[in-house]
Amino acid sequence: MAIQDLVGSGANFPVFLDNVVDSAVLIASAERELGAFMKAVTASFGPKEARLAAEDWLEELDSSKELPGLTAYDWRLLTISAASRLAMRLNAASTRTKVFREVEEWSYD
């Protein structure tokens, strides 16, 4: 789902954008924040996790009751929520790997 689809649909969000300029600024702000988030996740965890993190970010936006404001702070809250989901996913994967290693070590003894 693209950011423009969420902004353009108006399905989940009250209409508060007075004009096309506000809409363009909103979309640019969202794209900038999502792009920075994806770049950071790609650098730290690779492109696969970046794609999943971007999906988390868009799901967080889609589940919001209203659009974030036009400031970077407003978008950062959404990014923090998506980063939390990323951390939970990575932690779960790490835990599974550790358990599998312990089981393998146990089974070869």
Backbone hydrogen bonds, N-H to C=O, Kabsch-Sander energy under -0.5 kcal/mol:
donor,donor_aa,acceptor,acceptor_aa,energy
6,L,2,A,-1.6
7,V,3,I,-2.6
8,G,4,Q,-3.1
9,S,5,D,-1.8
10,G,6,L,-1.1
16,F,14,P,-0.6
18,D,16,F,-0.6
23,S,19,N,-1.6
24,A,20,V,-2.6
25,V,21,V,-2.5
26,L,22,D,-2.5
27,I,23,S,-2.5
28,A,24,A,-2.4
29,S,25,V,-2.5
30,A,26,L,-2.3
31,E,27,I,-2.7
32,R,28,A,-2.3
33,E,29,S,-2.3
34,L,30,A,-2.8
35,G,31,E,-2.5
36,A,32,R,-2.2
37,F,33,E,-2.2
38,M,34,L,-2.8
39,K,35,G,-2.4
40,A,36,A,-2.2
41,V,37,F,-2.5
42,T,38,M,-2.8
43,A,39,K,-2.3
44,S,40,A,-1.8
45,F,41,V,-3.4
46,G,41,V,-0.7
46,G,42,T,-1.5
50,A,46,G,-1.7
51,R,47,P,-2.3
52,L,48,K,-2.0
53,A,49,E,-2.8
54,A,50,A,-2.4
55,E,51,R,-2.0
56,D,52,L,-2.2
57,W,53,A,-2.5
58,L,54,A,-2.6
59,E,55,E,-2.4
60,E,56,D,-2.5
61,L,57,W,-2.2
62,D,58,L,-2.7
63,S,59,E,-2.1
64,S,60,E,-0.6
64,S,61,L,-0.9
75,W,71,T,-1.4
76,R,72,A,-2.4
77,L,73,Y,-1.5
78,L,74,D,-0.8
79,T,75,W,-1.9
80,I,76,R,-2.6
81,S,77,L,-1.7
82,A,78,L,-2.0
83,A,79,T,-2.8
84,S,80,I,-2.0
85,R,81,S,-1.7
86,L,82,A,-2.1
87,A,83,A,-2.6
88,M,84,S,-2.3
89,R,85,R,-2.2
90,L,86,L,-2.8
91,N,87,A,-2.6
92,A,88,M,-2.3
93,A,89,R,-2.2
94,S,90,L,-2.4
95,T,91,N,-2.4
96,R,92,A,-2.3
97,T,93,A,-2.3
98,K,94,S,-2.3
99,V,95,T,-2.4
100,F,96,R,-2.6
101,R,97,T,-2.3
102,E,98,K,-2.2
103,V,99,V,-2.4
104,E,100,F,-2.6
105,E,101,R,-2.6
106,W,102,E,-2.2
107,S,103,V,-2.5
108,Y,104,E,-1.3
109,D,105,E,-0.6
109,D,106,W,-0.8
